[in-house]
Amino acid sequence: MTKRGKIKIKKGIVVSNKMRKTVVVKVVRVFRHPEYHKVVRMANTFKAHDEKNECSIGDQVEIVETRPMSKDKYFRVARILVKAIASPKEEKVDTAA
């Protein structure tokens, strides 16, 4: 039995859900620059597999590393931490009274 490396777990915010079974997650990391000692904020985007299409834009999610599912999709959504509050555009308004 071979020993595998540690699985990467990241937390981020969903910025796009326009693809089928795929969401784009923005992960922000904050660190202190080693030479200048200034706090630096950097962001990366990752495509993550969302099997049930349950993520919406603005959700806070946890993604975990998995086998490559396509050319640039190698994370999957483990769980939704915080659901986004629906914006006025997304809410359906019943005009028939």
C-alpha positions in Angstrom: 0.0 0.0 0.0 1.5 3.3 -1.0 1.2 6.5 1.1 -0.3 9.5 -0.6 0.4 13.1 0.1 -1.7 15.5 2.0 -4.9 16.5 0.2 -5.1 20.3 -0.4 -8.2 22.0 1.1 -9.0 25.6 0.2 -11.8 28.0 1.1 -13.1 30.6 -1.4 -16.0 32.4 -2.9 -17.9 31.3 -6.1 -17.5 33.9 -8.8 -19.1 32.0 -11.7 -21.5 29.1 -12.1 -22.2 29.4 -15.8 -20.8 26.0 -16.8 -22.5 22.7 -16.3 -21.3 20.9 -13.1 -18.4 23.4 -12.8 -18.0 26.5 -10.6 -15.1 29.0 -10.6 -13.9 29.7 -7.0 -11.7 32.6 -6.0 -9.3 31.8 -3.2 -7.6 34.8 -1.5 -4.4 34.3 0.5 -2.8 36.9 2.8 0.9 36.7 3.7 3.7 39.0 4.7 6.3 39.7 2.1 9.6 38.1 3.2 11.8 41.0 2.3 9.6 44.2 2.6 7.4 42.9 5.4 4.3 44.4 3.8 1.0 42.4 4.0 0.3 41.2 0.5 -3.1 39.9 -0.6 -3.1 37.6 -3.7 -6.0 35.8 -5.3 -6.2 32.7 -7.5 -9.2 31.2 -9.3 -9.8 27.5 -9.5 -12.4 25.5 -11.4 -14.1 23.0 -9.2 -16.5 20.2 -9.9 -20.1 20.7 -8.5 -22.0 17.5 -9.2 -25.4 18.7 -8.2 -25.2 22.3 -9.5 -26.1 23.6 -6.1 -23.6 26.4 -5.8 -24.6 30.0 -6.7 -22.5 33.1 -7.1 -21.3 34.5 -3.8 -21.4 31.2 -1.9 -18.5 30.5 0.4 -17.3 27.0 -0.3 -14.6 24.5 0.6 -12.9 22.8 -2.2 -10.6 19.7 -2.1 -8.0 18.4 -4.5 -9.1 15.4 -6.6 -8.1 13.6 -9.7 -8.0 15.7 -12.9 -11.5 15.9 -14.3 -10.6 18.0 -17.3 -7.7 20.0 -18.7 -7.8 22.6 -15.8 -10.4 21.2 -13.3 -8.7 19.3 -10.5 -10.7 20.4 -7.4 -14.3 19.5 -6.3 -16.7 21.2 -4.0 -16.6 19.5 -0.7 -19.3 21.6 1.0 -21.0 24.9 1.0 -20.0 26.9 4.1 -22.3 29.9 3.7 -25.0 30.4 1.1 -25.2 33.8 -0.6 -28.1 36.0 0.0 -30.1 36.2 -3.2 -29.8 39.5 -5.1 -32.9 41.4 -6.2 -32.2 40.3 -9.8 -32.4 36.6 -8.9 -35.6 36.8 -6.8 -38.7 36.0 -8.7 -41.5 38.6 -8.3 -45.1 37.4 -8.7 -46.8 40.2 -10.7 -50.1 38.4 -11.1 -52.3 39.5 -8.3 
